[in-house]
Amino acid sequence: MNTAIIVAAGSGTRFNSEKPKQFVEINGKPLIAHTIERFEAAESVDSIVLVIARDSIDEFQTIVEKFKLQKVSKVVEGGATRAESVRNGLGMVRNETAVVAVHDGARPLVTPEEIDATISKAAEFGAACLVAPVTDTIKTIRGGEIAATLDRTHLRRALTPQAFRIEVLRAAFEAVALDESVSDECYLVEKLGHPISIIEGGSRNIKITHPDDLLIAQRFLER
């Protein structure tokens, strides 16, 4: 059994909207519904734990019924940080789960194939991260000046899902302090010293952060 934890508990302050971005509609459907449907279509995912803000739980239950989301087994209140939200979700994962895949609710363009490949790699090696190439030239800076140029052939953008055998992820959460420096689950597993395999993903798996991102997502979803 494999479980996806989808995190959608953020306030979305950068999105500048009256409603949380996970409930903003794209092509007549809330963003979070698009995201969950990708995991509903993934053969490797048996159940979904959604982590969401307390005052959004009732609204989400309406979405579950309207769009017939079958795999959502638990809805959990989020924490003060992303890491705390994931920990809350992990606490609701059933013990018979083999692999846990953690995904940002604001990434509705991940494909079921990418999800399945990441979970499969995690089942084999213990931890796996979906990544994408860095296409911009990256500079380091020092004292207001460019200090150096990094070799981008050795750089990747960390996407989600990030998947782990459940015992690896639990051990990582127990071993590492959860502060604002914890930007993703791979960071925790890195600190644990466990190797993390990569799966090369597509560039369209963007995170909806700003209003303009909705226009990009809308175009892709229309296809």
N, C-alpha and C positions, 0 to 999 in steps of 0.2 A: 504493500500500500504506500502511495506517495501523496503528500499533501502540499498544497501551495498556500503560502501566507501572502496575501495581497494587502499592502499597506496604503491606506488612504485617509490617514488621520490628520494630515497637515492642514494648516489654516490657509495656505496659498496666498500669503500677503503680496508676493511679487506678481500675482496674477491680476490683481486690481479688479476684482469682481464682487458684486453684492452677495453672491452665493459661492460656496466652496467649489473649486475648479472641478472636483470629481463629479459634481452634479450638473455642470454646464453641458448643454446638449450639443452633440455633433451629429448632423443628419438625422435629427429627431430622436436621438437616443443619448442618455447621459454617458459622459466619458467613462465612468466606472463600469457601466454595463458593457461597453465595447471591450474593455480590458478583461473583464471576467469571461466574456464569451470566447476569448482566445484560449483561456485555460479550460473552459468547458469542452472545446474542440480538441484539446491535447489528449492523446490516448494514455499518456503516462500519468496523468493527474486523476486521482480518485476523489479527492475532496479539497475544498477551499475554505480557509479561515480568513475572513475579512477583518482588518483592523481599521476602525473608523472613530471619529469623534463622537462623544456621547450624545450630543444634541442632533446628530445626523442618523442615528440608528433607526428611528421610526421611518424616516424618509427612504432609507435604503431597503427596508423590508417591503415597502411598496414597489420598489424597483424589481426586487426578486420575484414578486408575484406577477408583475406586469410583463416582464421579459422571460419568465419561466426559467430562471437560473437554477439548475438542478444540483450542481455540485457544492453549493455554499452550505456548509454544515454548521459553522459557527460564526457569529458576529461579535467582535470583542472591542472594548473601548481602548483607544490609543493612550499612549503615555506622553510625557512632556517632550521627549526627543524621539527621533526615528528608532534608535536602538531600543529604547524602552517600549515603543509600540511593537516592534518585532518580538521582543521578549514576552510581551503580553500575549501575542498570537501564538508563540511557541508553547506557552503554558497550556494552551487549549488543544494542541495537536495530540491525536490519539497515540497511545504507546506502541501500537502495531505498525506505525508509520516507519518506513525504511529511509526515505529521502524527503527532505523538506526543501521546497523551492521558494525563495523570497523574491517578491516582485513589487515594483512601484505601481500603485494604482493609476498614476498619471502617464503610464506608457501603454497606450492602447494599440500600438502598431507591431508589437512582438508577434511572431508567427507561431502557430502550434508546433511546427517543425523545430523551431529554435528552442521552444520549451522542452520538447521531447529529447532533443539532443543534449541539452544541458543536464537534465535529470539522469539520462543514461550515463553520461560521463561521471556524474557525481556518484552514482551507484557503483561504478567500477573503481574510481580512484578516491572517493571520500569527499571531494570538494570540486566544484566546477563553477566557472564564471563566464557568462556570455560577454564578449568584448567586440569592439569595432576599431578599425584603424584610425589613427590620428592623421588628418589630412592637412591641417595647418602647420606652418613652421612654428616651433615652440622655442621661446627664448627664456633664459633665466635672467633675473635682474638683480642689481646691487647698487644701492645708493642713487637710485633714480636713473640708472643707466643699464643698457643691455650688457650682461656679463658673458653670456655664451649662448650657443645654439645647440639644442639637444638633437640627437640622432633619432628621428621619429620612427625608424624601422623597428626600434625596440620598444616603442610606446604603443599602448592600447587604451581606449576609453572603456571604463567598466560600465557595462549595461546591467540590466536585470532581465530574466531571473538569474539569481545566484543560488546554486543548489548544493546541499550538503547531506551526507548521512546524518541522521538525527543525533547520534551520539557525538559526532564531531561538533555540530552547531551548539548543542547543549554544553559541551565542555568549554567551548570558546566563550559563551556567555557567562559561565561560572568563573572563568580565569581572568577576564579582562574587565577593568572598570568602565562603566558606561557613561562617558561624558560627551561633550559636543564634538570632540575630535573623531568620534566613531561615525564615519560617513556611510559605511556599508558593512555588510556581514563578512565580506572577504577580509576587511581590515582586522576584524576580531580573530578570524581563523589564521591570518598571517601571524598575528601576535602569539597564537598558540603554537606556531612552528609547523603547522600542517601544510603540505604542498597543495596548490590549487591548480587544477587543469583549466585550460581555456577552450572555449568554443567560439569560432569566428562568426559573428552575427552581422546582420545587415545595417546599413546606415539609416534606414527609415525608422528604426526603433528609438524614436526621440522621446524625451520626457516633456510633457506639456507644462511649461513654466510661465510663459508669457502669452498674452492674447494672440500674438501673431502665430504662435505654434499651433493654435486651433485651425488656422487656415491651411497649414501644411497637412495636419492630420485629416482634415476634411477631404482634401484632394486625394490622399492615399486611400481613405476609406471608401470614397466614391468608386474607386477602381475595383 
